[in-house]
Amino acid sequence: MMMNTIKEEIRILGFDDAPFDKDKDEEVLVIGTVFRGNKSIDGVISFKVKVDGDDATEKLIHVINGTKHKDQIRIIMLDGIAFGGFNIIDIKKLYDEIKIPVIVLMRKIPEYDKIKEALKKFPNFSEKWKKIEGAGKIIELRKGKIYFQFIGIDEEKAKQVILQSILRGDVPECLRVAHLIASGIILGESRGRA
């Protein structure tokens, strides 16, 4: 999907996972919000994935392809490359299956040495690591505040979409609100920053 211009109210579907207890919880709630740029919310989507599992990519594909909003969505944003700890998303597969550009946002550059070491406890370590490597290079947008990876869109347009979708602070509204909803449901009140 090629984008010539980025409309002010571009429809973005942003996903964030809820807080969870890695020692007790088998699943984690994931919330998606459909936003018109940084202006207003058009919908909320929810589903669960396994903590440290391998079902995040497939669940995202299923949920995105099944939503009534799909025809209007122009960008998928993810708060990080994994849900529920190490349930890593294969953004190439996600893009190939849904045909909508994907942008992964993060607040800091991942410490790949530590991540690789932690992943070694999984029997499918190489599969999980391949998804991380396949996500492409990390681009700095605001030093120490926003970094991103992307597929299906060029770097300059990805930057433009991210900046246009921020209302205040450093996080696009779709991710900020997904975080608030997810933490509010699980903790009884939203807390922490997206």
ABEGO torsion letter per residue (X at the ends): XBBABBBAABBBBBBBBBBBBAAABABBBBBBBBBBEAABBABBBBBBBBBGBAAAAAAAAAAAAABAAAAABABBBBBEABBGEABBBBAAAAAAAAGBBBBBBBABBBBAAAAAAAAAABAAAAAAAAAAAAAEBBBBABBGABBBBBBGBBAAAAAAAAAAABABEABBAAAAAAAAAAAAAAAGBBBEBX
